[in-house]
Amino acid sequence: MSVAAPLVQISLLGEAIDGAPVAVLVADDAGRYLAANRYACELLGYSREELLTLSIHDVAVGSDVEAHFQEFITHRERRGEYDVRRKDGSTTTFRYRAGKTMLAGMTCFIAVGVESDADAAAGA
């Protein structure tokens, strides 16, 4: 098996992430969404275009959203659960692992996660 050229690898990775069975969200240091895969859009009920006009602060539920985000910025990596509001107003619990990284010279935050098992079972 040969190693694919770097551009092919990037293209394959992008396609794999977009079709992955987990939500992948990328936000800037102000919490604005820069990218989202299909699963994230389906989970939250937004089209990609709609979701990319929002921020973590628009989707996360709770009075401590800003404090939670600032703590994440400080610690570079987090994992846990957080309630999120879907476009239809319903909420679900999002289990995630997130990290701070640099993309194209910008500080970004990448969260990967799924709907909690209990919430997913209730919706099935």
MOWOWO-V901743 format. One record per residue. N is the residue number from 0. RES is the residue in three letters. SS is DSSP state (H for helix, E for strand, - for the rest). OMEGA is omega as a letter, one per 30 degrees, with the letter a starting at -180 (* if undefined). D_LAST is the distance of its C-alpha to the last C-alpha in whole Angstrom. Layout:
n=N res=RES ss=SS omega=OMEGA d_last=D_LAST
n=N res=RES ss=SS omega=OMEGA d_last=D_LAST
This chain:
n=0 res=MET ss=- omega=a d_last=40
n=1 res=SER ss=- omega=l d_last=42
n=2 res=VAL ss=- omega=a d_last=40
n=3 res=ALA ss=- omega=l d_last=39
n=4 res=ALA ss=- omega=a d_last=41
n=5 res=PRO ss=H omega=l d_last=40
n=6 res=LEU ss=H omega=l d_last=39
n=7 res=VAL ss=H omega=l d_last=37
n=8 res=GLN ss=H omega=a d_last=35
n=9 res=ILE ss=H omega=l d_last=34
n=10 res=SER ss=H omega=l d_last=33
n=11 res=LEU ss=H omega=l d_last=31
n=12 res=LEU ss=H omega=l d_last=29
n=13 res=GLY ss=H omega=l d_last=29
n=14 res=GLU ss=H omega=l d_last=27
n=15 res=ALA ss=H omega=a d_last=25
n=16 res=ILE ss=H omega=a d_last=24
n=17 res=ASP ss=H omega=a d_last=23
n=18 res=GLY ss=- omega=a d_last=20
n=19 res=ALA ss=- omega=l d_last=19
n=20 res=PRO ss=- omega=l d_last=16
n=21 res=VAL ss=- omega=l d_last=17
n=22 res=ALA ss=E omega=l d_last=18
n=23 res=VAL ss=E omega=a d_last=22
n=24 res=LEU ss=E omega=l d_last=23
n=25 res=VAL ss=E omega=l d_last=27
n=26 res=ALA ss=E omega=l d_last=29
n=27 res=ASP ss=E omega=a d_last=33
n=28 res=ASP ss=- omega=l d_last=35
n=29 res=ALA ss=- omega=l d_last=34
n=30 res=GLY ss=- omega=l d_last=31
n=31 res=ARG ss=E omega=l d_last=30
n=32 res=TYR ss=E omega=l d_last=28
n=33 res=LEU ss=E omega=a d_last=30
n=34 res=ALA ss=E omega=l d_last=27
n=35 res=ALA ss=E omega=l d_last=23
n=36 res=ASN ss=- omega=a d_last=21
n=37 res=ARG ss=H omega=a d_last=19
n=38 res=TYR ss=H omega=l d_last=16
n=39 res=ALA ss=H omega=l d_last=17
n=40 res=CYS ss=H omega=l d_last=18
n=41 res=GLU ss=H omega=a d_last=14
n=42 res=LEU ss=H omega=a d_last=13
n=43 res=LEU ss=H omega=l d_last=16
n=44 res=GLY ss=- omega=a d_last=16
n=45 res=TYR ss=- omega=l d_last=19
n=46 res=SER ss=- omega=l d_last=21
n=47 res=ARG ss=H omega=a d_last=23
n=48 res=GLU ss=H omega=l d_last=26
n=49 res=GLU ss=H omega=a d_last=25
n=50 res=LEU ss=H omega=a d_last=24
n=51 res=LEU ss=- omega=l d_last=27
n=52 res=THR ss=- omega=a d_last=29
n=53 res=LEU ss=- omega=l d_last=27
n=54 res=SER ss=E omega=l d_last=28
n=55 res=ILE ss=H omega=a d_last=26
n=56 res=HIS ss=H omega=l d_last=27
n=57 res=ASP ss=H omega=a d_last=26
n=58 res=VAL ss=H omega=a d_last=22
n=59 res=ALA ss=E omega=a d_last=23
n=60 res=VAL ss=- omega=l d_last=22
n=61 res=GLY ss=- omega=a d_last=25
n=62 res=SER ss=- omega=a d_last=29
n=63 res=ASP ss=- omega=a d_last=30
n=64 res=VAL ss=H omega=a d_last=28
n=65 res=GLU ss=H omega=l d_last=32
n=66 res=ALA ss=H omega=l d_last=33
n=67 res=HIS ss=H omega=a d_last=30
n=68 res=PHE ss=H omega=l d_last=31
n=69 res=GLN ss=H omega=l d_last=34
n=70 res=GLU ss=H omega=l d_last=34
n=71 res=PHE ss=H omega=l d_last=32
n=72 res=ILE ss=H omega=a d_last=35
n=73 res=THR ss=H omega=a d_last=37
n=74 res=HIS ss=H omega=l d_last=35
n=75 res=ARG ss=- omega=a d_last=34
n=76 res=GLU ss=E omega=l d_last=31
n=77 res=ARG ss=E omega=l d_last=28
n=78 res=ARG ss=E omega=l d_last=25
n=79 res=GLY ss=E omega=l d_last=23
n=80 res=GLU ss=E omega=l d_last=20
n=81 res=TYR ss=E omega=l d_last=20
n=82 res=ASP ss=E omega=l d_last=18
n=83 res=VAL ss=E omega=l d_last=18
n=84 res=ARG ss=E omega=l d_last=18
n=85 res=ARG ss=- omega=l d_last=16
n=86 res=LYS ss=- omega=a d_last=18
n=87 res=ASP ss=- omega=l d_last=17
n=88 res=GLY ss=- omega=l d_last=18
n=89 res=SER ss=- omega=l d_last=15
n=90 res=THR ss=E omega=l d_last=15
n=91 res=THR ss=E omega=l d_last=13
n=92 res=THR ss=E omega=a d_last=15
n=93 res=PHE ss=E omega=l d_last=16
n=94 res=ARG ss=E omega=a d_last=18
n=95 res=TYR ss=E omega=l d_last=20
n=96 res=ARG ss=E omega=a d_last=24
n=97 res=ALA ss=E omega=l d_last=26
n=98 res=GLY ss=E omega=l d_last=30
n=99 res=LYS ss=E omega=a d_last=33
n=100 res=THR ss=E omega=l d_last=35
n=101 res=MET ss=E omega=l d_last=37
n=102 res=LEU ss=E omega=a d_last=36
n=103 res=ALA ss=- omega=l d_last=39
n=104 res=GLY ss=- omega=a d_last=41
n=105 res=MET ss=E omega=l d_last=39
n=106 res=THR ss=E omega=a d_last=37
n=107 res=CYS ss=E omega=l d_last=33
n=108 res=PHE ss=E omega=a d_last=30
n=109 res=ILE ss=E omega=l d_last=27
n=110 res=ALA ss=E omega=l d_last=24
n=111 res=VAL ss=E omega=a d_last=22
n=112 res=GLY ss=E omega=a d_last=18
n=113 res=VAL ss=E omega=l d_last=14
n=114 res=GLU ss=E omega=a d_last=12
n=115 res=SER ss=- omega=a d_last=12
n=116 res=ASP ss=H omega=a d_last=11
n=117 res=ALA ss=H omega=l d_last=10
n=118 res=ASP ss=H omega=l d_last=9
n=119 res=ALA ss=H omega=l d_last=6
n=120 res=ALA ss=H omega=a d_last=5
n=121 res=ALA ss=H omega=a d_last=6
n=122 res=GLY ss=H omega=a d_last=4
n=123 res=ALA ss=- omega=* d_last=0
